[in-house]
Amino acid sequence: MAGVWRYPVKSMAAQELEAVEVSWHGLAGDRRWAFVRGGLERSGFPWMTIRQRSDMGHYRPSFLDPSRPDASPTMVRTPAGDELDVLDPALAAELGEGVRLIKQDRGVFDSMPLSLITTQTVAELGARVGAELDAQRFRPNLLVEAADGSPFREDAWVGRVLRIGGLRMRVDERDERCVVVTVDPVSTERDPAILRAIAREREGSLGVYGSTVQPGRVAVGDAVAIEA
């Protein structure tokens, strides 16, 4: 295991972790909060995300009580340096007219509660587009270094169960990508060539989604074993 991240507020900055408990609803504290765009409450995708605001990833959430991430008050540091409670109406107003906040204890996920990609997949895509890519561009929970060094190895894990530390995770499907991957997580600049390359060479998908078979703790440095 090369990296572990959670995203306390959907589409905002990640928290890099050394270790975390994983439940039936994903990593503790992952994507429990989300902002909804005004007038789109009945939409299939109402969320305010990096698609609409490329600087969403520069809003940095934190927990006042990190030992209880699913119950802790959540603060957000804005790009301007203001520290606001996620519940503060000023934060929603800053994100856009009519934007409002929701909380879901089971998490606000696009598809599945766990996402995984390998270091080799990120590096290979970068080589194909002629750029060094940050894994955070793909917003994974779990970054794995494949033992044989081959890129796109995770595609072959679909339908199988992985053991990572105390967690057993089923890999359910490939991760179909959207325009979020075109946004550089540091500069916020957009590069459509990233998504075009994924569409052209990987059928629009990169990395995989999964779900919990047995809750448990995962940590950077854990071995990843394929069970079935």
N, C-alpha and C positions, 0 to 999 in steps of 0.2 A: 504494500500500500504506500503510494508516493505522496498522497495528499488527501485531506478531508476538509470539506467546507459545508457550512449551512448558510442560509439566507433568511434571516429573521423576518424581513419584509420582502415580499415578492418583487423581484427586479431591482432591488437595492443592493448595496455592496455585500460581499460575502464576509463571513467570519471564518478565518483559517483556524483549524482545530488540530490539536495533537491526538485527541481521543474524544469519543462521544458515544452516548447510548443511542441505540436505534430501536424504535418500537414498531408496531404495526403501521404507524402513520409517519414513518421516515425518521430522520435524525431529530433528536430532541430540539425543539425550538425552530425547526425549519419551515419557513414560509407559512407561519401561523397568521401573519398579517398581510393584507393586500389592499391596494387602493383601486377603487372602481371609478371609471370615467363617467362624467355626468351624462344622463340620458341613455346610457347603454346597459341599464340594470337587467334588461331582458335579453341582452345579446349573449351569444354563445361564448364570446371572449370579451368581457367588459373591462378587463384589467388595464390599469395604467402601467405601462412597462417601458423598457428600453426602446421598443418599437416607436413609441410616441415621443419619448424624451431620452435622447442618447446619454444625458448626464444622470439618469436615475442611479447608475452604478456608483456615482460619487456621493450619494447620500449613504451615510454609514451608521447602521443600527448597532445598538449594544444593549446588553441586559444589565439592569442594576443588581440583579441577583443571579450571576452566571450558574450557580449550582441548581437553579430551578428555572431553566430556560422556557418551559412551557407555561409557567405561571408568573414569571418575573415582569415587573414594569419594563417597558422597552423605550429607549431613547434613540433619537436619530440626530446625528451631526450633519447639517446641511453643507453644501459646497462652500457657502459663505462663512461657515464656522459656527453657526448658531446651533445650540443644543436644545432640541425640542422633544417633549414627550410625543410618542407616536400618536397619542390621542388628541394632541393639541390641534384645534381647527386651523391654526396658522400653517401647519405643515400641509394639510390637504389643499388649502387655498394656494399655497406656493406651487403646488404641482399642477394646478389647472382649475379653471372655472367648473364648478359643479362636482369636483372630485370628492369622494367620500371614502372612509376607511371601513373595512370589515375585518373580523377575526373569525377564523375557523380552526378549532382545536385539532382537527384531523389534517390540516394543511391545505393550502391552495396550490395544487399541482396541475400542470398542463395535461399530464397523462398518468404517470405512476409516481409513487412517493420517493423512489430512489433513482438517481442517474449516475452513470459510470462511463468513463472513457479512459483509454490507455495513453500513456506518454508517447508511445510510438505512433499512435493515430494522429495526435496533435502535431508531432514533428513531421510526419509524412505529408499531411495536408499543407503544412507550412512550406515544405520543399516544393510541392507542386504549384503553389501560388507565388513562390519566390519571396517569402517573408517568414520571420520568426514569430510564431503565434503563441500568445499566452493562453494557457489552459482555461483561464477565467473567461475568455471569450465564449466558451461553451458551457459555462455555469454548471459544472458537475458537482455532485456530492462527493464522489469517490474517484480518485485518480490512481490508476493501477499501472505499474510497470510490468509488461508482459514478459514472462520468463524467456521466451525464445526470440524476443526482439522484433517480432513481425508486427507491422501495422495492421489495424482493422481486425485484430484477433478477437475482439469482443463480439463481433457479429456471429462468430461460431458458437458463442455461449448462449444464444437465445434458446429458451426452452430447457436450460440446465440450471442447476443449483450451485451457487458458490458459497464456500465457507470463508469468512473474513473475520478473524478474531473470534468473538462469541456470536457473531451474526451469521445466519444462513439466509441467503438472498436468492430468489429466483429471477433470472433474466427473462423478461417477458417479451420485449420487442425492441427493434431498432429505434433510435431517437431521430424522428423527422425534424429537420431544422427549418428555422424561419429567419427573418431579417435581423434578429437579435445578434446573430453570429457575425454580421457585417460590421458591428460596432467595436472599435478598439476599446478595451476596458480602461485604459489609461488616458489616451488622448481624446476619446469619444468620437474620433473621425470614423466615417463609414467607408467600407471598401466592398462594393458589390461582388468583386471577383471571388471573395471567400464563398459566398452562397452559390455562385455560379459553378465553382469547382465541385462543391458537394453535390449539386444537382447533376452535373455532367458525369462525375466519376464515381459517386457513391449513392446514386439513385435518391438523392435528397436527404439521406440520413447519415449521421455520424455519432458514434457512441451508442449506448443502449439505456433503456429504462428497465427498472425492476421493482420487485415488491418483497416484503419481508416474509420469510417462511418461519424463522425463529428469531425473536428479538435478541439483541445482545450488544456488546460493546465492540467498537472498532477503533483502531489506532493506527497512526502512521507507523510503518514498519511491519505491520501484520502480514503474514503470508496469506496468499489467496489460493484456495484449492477448489478444483472442480469436483463436485460430488457425484453428479448424475446428469 
